[in-house]
Amino acid sequence: MSLPALAVLLIGLAIMELVWRRIRRSCKSGAPFSGVAFDEFTAFLHGGKRVELEQRVTHSLMREESEDGAPPHHVDLDRGVVFLNRPDGDSKK
């Protein structure tokens, strides 16, 4: 199969999938099959796309941590005061 024929086949697949989703009214959160197929087709033609796809997989597997694990403290070194957050929401010196 030639590359232009494969591209036309992928476009046809994307149109069929779009029509199918509209008929069924499904709003899945996953990636559509045609999108994955286009990504793989582009990765076949461009090596940089393969690196991007692998980076996406690696990033999706990593845990996102907003802090370094330490409790939130505010330290004022000039006055020698440390503010600690209590569970009830009050800040005390």
C-alpha positions as CSV (number, residue, x, y, z in Angstrom):
1,M,0.0,0.0,0.0
2,S,1.4,3.4,-0.9
3,L,1.7,6.3,1.6
4,P,-1.0,8.5,-0.1
5,A,-3.4,5.5,0.0
6,L,-2.7,5.0,3.6
7,A,-3.2,8.7,4.4
8,V,-6.6,8.6,2.6
9,L,-7.5,5.4,4.5
10,L,-6.7,7.1,7.8
11,I,-8.8,10.2,6.8
12,G,-11.7,7.9,6.0
13,L,-11.3,6.1,9.3
14,A,-11.4,9.4,11.1
15,I,-14.6,10.5,9.4
16,M,-16.2,7.1,10.1
17,E,-15.2,7.3,13.7
18,L,-16.6,10.8,14.0
19,V,-19.9,9.8,12.5
20,W,-20.0,6.7,14.8
21,R,-19.4,8.8,17.9
22,R,-22.1,11.3,16.9
23,I,-24.6,8.6,16.3
24,R,-24.0,6.9,19.6
25,R,-23.4,10.2,21.4
26,S,-20.6,8.8,23.3
27,C,-18.1,11.1,24.9
28,K,-15.3,8.9,26.0
29,S,-12.3,10.5,27.6
30,G,-9.8,8.3,25.8
31,A,-8.0,9.1,22.6
32,P,-9.9,8.3,19.5
33,F,-8.5,5.4,17.4
34,S,-8.0,7.6,14.4
35,G,-5.9,10.0,16.4
36,V,-3.6,7.2,17.6
37,A,-3.4,6.0,14.0
38,F,-2.4,9.5,12.8
39,D,0.2,9.7,15.5
40,E,1.8,6.4,14.5
41,F,1.7,7.3,10.9
42,T,3.5,10.6,11.6
43,A,6.0,8.8,13.9
44,F,6.8,6.5,11.0
45,L,7.6,9.4,8.7
46,H,9.3,11.7,11.3
47,G,11.6,10.4,14.0
48,G,11.0,13.3,16.3
49,K,7.3,12.4,16.6
50,R,8.3,9.0,18.1
51,V,10.3,10.8,20.8
52,E,7.4,13.0,21.5
53,L,5.0,10.1,21.8
54,E,7.4,8.3,24.2
55,Q,7.8,11.4,26.3
56,R,4.0,11.7,26.6
57,V,3.8,8.1,27.8
58,T,6.6,8.7,30.3
59,H,5.0,12.0,31.5
60,S,1.6,10.3,32.0
61,L,3.2,7.6,34.2
62,M,4.9,10.1,36.5
63,R,3.2,11.2,39.7
64,E,2.6,14.9,40.0
65,E,3.6,16.3,43.3
66,S,2.7,20.0,44.1
67,E,5.1,20.2,47.0
68,D,8.3,18.6,48.2
69,G,6.5,16.8,51.0
70,A,7.3,19.3,53.7
71,P,4.5,20.8,55.6
72,P,3.7,24.4,54.6
73,H,5.6,26.8,57.0
74,H,6.2,30.4,56.8
75,V,9.6,31.4,58.4
76,D,10.4,35.0,59.0
77,L,14.2,35.0,59.7
78,D,14.3,38.8,60.4
79,R,11.9,38.6,63.4
80,G,12.8,35.0,64.4
81,V,9.2,33.8,64.0
82,V,7.8,30.6,62.4
83,F,4.1,30.4,61.5
84,L,2.7,26.9,61.5
85,N,-0.6,25.9,59.9
86,R,-2.8,24.0,62.3
87,P,-5.4,21.5,61.1
88,D,-8.3,23.7,62.3
89,G,-7.1,26.5,59.9
90,D,-5.6,28.9,62.4
91,S,-2.0,30.1,62.1
92,K,-0.2,30.5,65.4
93,K,3.3,31.7,66.3
